[in-house]
Amino acid sequence: MINKARHPVLARRSLLLGAGLSALAGAARGQAYPNRPIRIVVPYSAGGGADTTARLIAPKLQEALGETIVIDNRPGAGGVIGDDVVAKSPPDGYTLLIGAFAHAVNPSLLPKMPFKTPDDFAPISLLVTVPELLVITPSHPAKTVADLVAMAKAQPGKLFYASSGNGSAQHLAAELFKMRTGTDIGHVPYKGGGLAVADVAAGHVPFYFGNMSSALPQARAGRVRALAVTSPQRSPAAPEIPTMAEAGVPGCEISEWNALMAPAGTSPEVIERLHVEVAKIMRMPDIKEKFADLGADTIGSTPQELATFLAAEMAKWAEVVKAANIKIE
């Protein structure tokens, strides 16, 4: 019997055969994903911003991957329930998360969560960002942001703002505004943005930072008056509205956002496949147009860019939560 280990030709052939089989196995593994439906968990109710994002991209992603995409709404606890579902799911690429603004804020507000952010999640891509819009009662004497700041400084503790609830993006936007302007303004929390903007329109509370997609239609209808947008540049959806920096308050940038994530430990190959397809989707003209109609900017970042973004968001809002002593009862 010939000893293959000692026969140079046969040994080389054996190595080549082994390498070939390994390459084929690797290719097969790469082609195997996906081979069954993919679930995208939305940690909020149907009809909200995160849900809308998921439902706009799902058909495109389904077409690109050749497998069914199922949207699974898991609302509750400010996004914690849905996040927890994904954090505890197998890291196989078949359970994904539409992360939102609260994903980066909750670690500061809720230090006893059943998972760790960002350790229990693998970033895939930042999908969209949506700035806040500072709106005021139409009959209010403040015509500009500078007017509003001057009035707040002249009457410490006498001016109030509405929000959609403690710890919400609208609440944090107003607290960041207070920090940047050195003003003392009271907080009136509501159970939802619809109630908050309705009371601002009626003049019960002077002003409100509202999500661009919901506040802009109210401003267009004349129910409230828009003073500034919290994005770094003017929004293409309303180019006539100045940014907060242009209005005299630099450093007051805030955007709500949605990102695609997976459980930590998901293979780099699966993450890359999903990122490539999602990035293509976010560049599609019809997708860009649909999101622009909602006041959102499409991004389609790399996983590393999303990781950097999340770290910055967590640090920024931890500072605001601590400075404003925000607590969730």
C-alpha positions as a printed Julia matrix, in Angstrom:
329×3 Matrix{Float64}:
   0.0    0.0    0.0
   1.28   3.44  -0.9
   1.62   5.87   1.98
   0.0    9.1    0.71
   1.61  11.15   3.42
   5.07  10.13   2.12
   4.28  10.26  -1.59
   4.76  13.9   -2.75
   2.44  13.72  -5.77
  -0.39  11.97  -3.97
   0.04  14.2   -0.92
  -0.23  17.28  -3.15
  -3.31  15.86  -4.89
  -4.86  15.12  -1.49
  -4.22  18.69  -0.33
  -5.69  20.12  -3.54
  -8.73  17.87  -3.23
  -9.2   18.87   0.4
  -8.86  22.56  -0.46
 -11.33  22.17  -3.3
 -13.86  20.43  -1.1
 -13.43  23.12   1.57
 -13.99  25.86  -0.99
 -17.1   24.09  -2.29
 -18.38  23.64   1.24
 -17.74  27.32   1.96
 -19.54  28.35  -1.2
 -22.44  26.07  -0.3
 -22.65  27.6    3.15
 -22.65  31.09   1.63
 -25.36  30.15  -0.84
 -27.44  28.47   1.88
 -28.42  31.8    3.44
 -31.23  32.45   3.35
 -33.16  29.24   2.82
 -36.24  29.98   4.92
 -38.34  33.03   5.93
 -36.65  35.9    7.75
 -38.38  37.64  10.63
 -37.92  41.37  11.18
 -38.94  42.34  14.7
 -40.36  45.84  15.08
 -40.43  46.77  18.79
 -43.38  49.14  18.3
 -47.0   48.99  17.19
 -48.07  48.83  13.56
 -48.37  52.2   11.85
 -45.5   53.94  13.64
 -42.23  55.15  12.15
 -40.24  51.95  12.74
 -43.07  49.84  11.37
 -43.35  52.04   8.29
 -39.62  51.7    7.66
 -39.79  47.91   7.95
 -42.77  47.64   5.61
 -41.22  49.88   2.97
 -37.97  47.94   2.74
 -39.36  44.41   3.33
 -40.68  43.79  -0.22
 -37.38  44.95  -1.74
 -35.34  42.81   0.64
 -37.59  39.83  -0.01
 -37.02  40.2   -3.73
 -33.25  40.56  -3.3
 -32.87  37.55  -0.98
 -35.46  35.31  -2.59
 -37.1   34.45   0.73
 -40.21  35.64   2.56
 -39.79  38.55   4.98
 -42.19  38.5    7.94
 -42.8   41.66   9.99
 -43.29  40.84  13.68
 -44.55  43.76  15.81
 -43.55  43.35  19.47
 -44.46  46.63  21.2
 -43.98  47.34  24.89
 -41.71  48.94  27.47
 -40.42  51.61  25.11
 -38.99  49.1   22.67
 -37.38  46.85  25.29
 -39.64  43.84  24.68
 -38.92  43.69  20.97
 -35.22  44.32  21.49
 -35.11  41.49  24.01
 -36.72  39.08  21.54
 -33.9   39.71  19.07
 -31.12  39.74  21.67
 -32.18  36.23  22.77
 -32.71  34.83  19.26
 -30.24  32.47  17.54
 -27.54  34.45  15.68
 -28.34  32.82  12.35
 -29.62  35.79  10.33
 -33.26  34.72  10.48
 -34.33  37.15  13.21
 -33.5   40.81  12.66
 -34.38  44.03  14.47
 -35.53  47.44  13.33
 -33.76  49.47  15.99
 -34.95  52.98  16.8
 -33.96  56.07  18.77
 -34.95  54.51  22.11
 -32.47  51.67  21.49
 -29.63  54.12  22.26
 -31.44  55.97  25.05
 -32.89  53.09  27.07
 -29.52  52.01  28.54
 -29.43  55.36  30.38
 -33.11  55.39  31.3
 -33.49  51.7   32.13
 -30.19  50.36  33.49
 -31.77  47.01  34.5
 -32.76  45.86  31.03
 -32.64  42.06  30.37
 -29.95  42.51  27.71
 -26.92  44.67  27.07
 -26.73  47.41  24.46
 -24.72  47.34  22.25
 -23.08  44.02  23.28
 -26.06  41.81  22.42
 -26.6   43.2   18.92
 -24.71  43.11  15.63
 -25.07  46.31  13.55
 -26.01  45.92   9.89
 -27.01  49.34   8.53
 -28.41  52.7    9.55
 -31.48  52.98   7.33
 -33.06  56.41   7.79
 -32.93  59.5    9.96
 -35.85  61.84  10.72
 -35.2   65.22  12.39
 -37.46  66.93  14.9
 -39.36  70.09  14.03
 -39.73  72.87  16.6
 -43.32  74.07  16.32
 -45.21  76.71  18.27
 -48.8   77.85  18.75
 -49.68  79.97  15.67
 -50.82  82.95  17.76
 -47.76  82.89  20.05
 -45.81  86.19  20.07
 -42.46  84.42  19.52
 -41.86  84.53  15.77
 -38.36  83.05  15.8
 -36.22  80.73  17.91
 -34.35  83.8   19.19
 -37.67  85.29  20.35
 -38.53  82.06  22.16
 -35.16  81.93  23.92
 -35.43  85.59  24.95
 -38.89  85.02  26.41
 -37.72  81.91  28.28
 -34.78  83.79  29.8
 -36.98  86.71  30.78
 -39.45  84.39  32.54
 -37.54  81.47  34.1
 -39.82  78.54  34.86
 -42.87  80.23  33.34
 -42.66  78.8   29.82
 -43.63  75.17  29.07
 -43.13  72.65  26.29
 -45.13  69.55  25.41
 -43.71  66.11  24.69
 -45.03  62.71  23.7
 -43.88  61.28  27.05
 -40.99  60.99  29.48
 -37.83  59.77  27.8
 -39.21  60.24  24.28
 -37.19  61.81  21.48
 -39.37  64.92  21.79
 -38.64  65.16  25.53
 -34.89  64.77  24.98
 -34.9   67.28  22.11
 -36.42  69.92  24.38
 -34.0   69.12  27.21
 -31.07  69.42  24.8
 -32.52  72.76  23.69
 -32.63  73.9   27.32
 -29.01  72.82  27.84
 -27.79  74.66  24.75
 -29.72  77.85  25.52
 -29.32  77.9   29.31
 -33.06  78.31  29.84
 -35.45  77.07  32.51
 -38.53  75.68  30.76
 -41.17  73.34  32.21
 -42.2   69.99  30.78
 -45.76  68.79  30.09
 -45.64  65.1   29.06
 -48.49  63.56  27.05
 -49.35  59.99  26.15
 -48.39  60.35  22.5
 -47.37  62.99  19.99
 -50.89  63.46  18.62
 -52.21  64.72  21.95
 -49.15  66.92  22.47
 -49.32  68.69  19.11
 -53.11  69.11  19.48
 -52.65  71.04  22.72
 -49.88  73.15  21.17
 -52.21  73.95  18.27
 -54.94  74.91  20.75
 -52.55  77.14  22.69
 -52.63  75.15  25.94
 -48.85  74.58  25.8
 -46.68  76.98  23.75
 -44.28  74.72  21.89
 -43.22  71.2   21.01
 -40.44  69.32  19.23
 -42.3   66.95  16.93
 -41.18  64.21  14.6
 -40.78  65.77  11.15
 -43.09  63.26   9.48
 -45.97  64.07  11.83
 -45.31  67.71  12.73
 -44.69  69.04   9.22
 -48.22  68.24   7.96
 -49.59  70.09  11.0
 -47.45  73.1   10.11
 -48.46  72.91   6.44
 -52.11  72.93   7.53
 -51.53  76.04   9.65
 -52.39  74.32  12.94
 -48.89  75.08  14.3
 -46.04  77.3   13.16
 -42.62  75.81  12.38
 -39.57  77.64  13.75
 -36.61  75.33  13.06
 -35.54  71.82  12.18
 -33.01  69.84  14.26
 -31.02  68.33  11.35
 -27.49  69.51  10.46
 -28.76  70.78   7.11
 -32.14  72.03   5.99
 -34.59  69.27   5.21
 -35.37  68.68   1.52
 -38.97  68.2    2.65
 -39.1   71.8    3.94
 -36.11  73.78   2.66
 -37.68  77.06   3.78
 -37.35  76.13   7.48
 -33.97  77.04   9.05
 -31.88  74.61  11.06
 -31.47  75.17  14.8
 -27.88  76.28  14.17
 -29.05  78.83  11.6
 -31.67  79.97  14.1
 -28.97  80.71  16.66
 -28.78  77.47  18.68
 -25.78  75.38  17.52
 -25.27  71.89  18.92
 -28.99  71.17  19.1
 -29.06  68.39  16.53
 -31.32  65.42  17.03
 -32.85  62.9   14.69
 -34.99  59.89  15.25
 -33.7   56.95  13.26
 -34.18  53.35  12.26
 -31.44  50.79  11.81
 -31.23  47.13  10.92
 -29.52  44.88  13.47
 -29.08  41.19  14.24
 -28.28  39.22  17.38
 -24.64  39.41  18.45
 -22.61  36.53  17.05
 -24.28  36.54  13.64
 -21.65  35.54  11.08
 -19.8   38.31   9.21
 -20.85  36.71   5.92
 -24.55  37.03   6.77
 -24.09  40.59   8.07
 -22.28  41.55   4.86
 -24.93  39.95   2.65
 -27.7   41.84   4.43
 -25.75  45.11   4.44
 -25.03  44.95   0.71
 -28.66  44.31  -0.16
 -30.02  46.93   2.23
 -27.56  49.56   1.01
 -28.75  48.95  -2.54
 -32.36  49.28  -1.43
 -31.77  52.57   0.35
 -30.28  54.01  -2.87
 -33.28  53.08  -5.01
 -35.05  56.23  -6.34
 -38.54  55.01  -5.42
 -37.46  54.18  -1.86
 -35.68  57.52  -1.46
 -38.8   59.3   -2.71
 -41.14  57.44  -0.36
 -39.0   58.24   2.66
 -38.52  61.86   1.55
 -42.3   62.23   1.53
 -42.16  61.27   5.22
 -39.46  63.84   5.96
 -36.82  61.11   6.29
 -33.31  60.92   4.83
 -32.19  57.51   3.55
 -28.72  56.4    4.67
 -27.74  52.75   4.08
 -24.55  52.88   6.15
 -21.95  50.16   6.67
 -22.05  48.03   9.85
 -19.0   49.88  11.23
 -20.56  53.26  10.51
 -23.68  52.16  12.37
 -21.59  50.95  15.31
 -19.85  54.33  15.49
 -23.2   56.14  15.21
 -24.75  54.07  18.01
 -21.81  54.7   20.35
 -22.09  58.45  19.75
 -25.87  58.39  20.28
 -25.56  56.47  23.54
 -22.93  58.86  24.91
 -24.85  61.97  23.83
 -28.17  61.0   25.35
 -26.61  59.58  28.51
 -25.27  63.1   29.12
 -28.69  64.69  28.53
 -30.53  62.13  30.68
 -28.11  62.71  33.55
 -28.09  66.51  33.26
 -31.89  66.72  33.08
 -32.34  64.01  35.74
 -34.84  62.22  33.51
 -36.44  59.18  35.13
 -39.01  56.71  33.88
 -41.56  55.96  36.59
